[in-house]
């Protein structure tokens, strides 16, 4: 397992392909479901003949280190910076999907010299600062306060109690919206298998994963990057499905409107997880090719 020690944490990563670098910041908030059955980024294959694609598991997600120590969105951006530098990558295209979007935006704001172009699929600059998130945000604050004041056991006991009553534990609207044609059964089987594996976890592991996810969620509370979007001075592509039920389409439209010069590609009929749609990957590949064409010319001359 390739791992790197970055910003005080052990981070799992993979690199595939050859060429100019692309760094991908995944969505979700980690926890058990991301760990028992790690993500399969099938879209990477559309890029590997021309790009070197780096994917990684964020803190408290997948195969990376779990911790109860609090951290901020800027810390997550710094994780990416240190990981890329550890691989000798000083500049890259950055793709931030869903919950990875705010991290990608923060990275571009904090390290503008390190970003060639920015791709933002099914995401927003204010994921937890809009009416649809008020109830789950309140629940995260409540559980986080217990974790901070009383420790992991008390916080997990509260989470178990809330899970039994469904009192604010869910962080996302139910469902993702439409999925690509022919993928519904495959995704349903993966979800069933994930739930089986989660149910089989011993309590101490489930507690570790669930509290890690809670800490991950807390990094987004109150974060609104909208006022700073005008600072982004780089090629930017926003890709969003107009049937997304987790990050509503109007938030993608807002993002494209506020980033100077950003382009918006709408995938008609697509729900959340827009990078599962062939049309989205085609649009992202075309954008990356156009955004990096000058760099390719410079490399060829050398």
Buried (B, 14 or more C-beta within 10 A) or exposed (E): EEBBEBBBBBBBBBBBBEBBBBBBBBBBBBBBBBBBBEEEBEBBEBBBEBBBBBBBBBBBBBBBBBBBEEBEBBBBBBBBBBBBEEBEBEBBBBBBBBBBBBBBBBBBBBBEEBBBBBBBBBBBBBBBBBEBBEEBBEBBEBBBEBBEEEEBEEBBEBBBEBEEEEEBBEBBBEEBBBBBEEBEEEBEEEEEEBBEBBEEBEEEBBBBBBBBBBBBBBBBBEBBBBEBBEEBEBBBBBBBBBBBBBBBBEBBBBBBEBBEEBEBBBBEBBBBBBBBBEBBBEBBBEBBBEBBEEBEEEEEEE
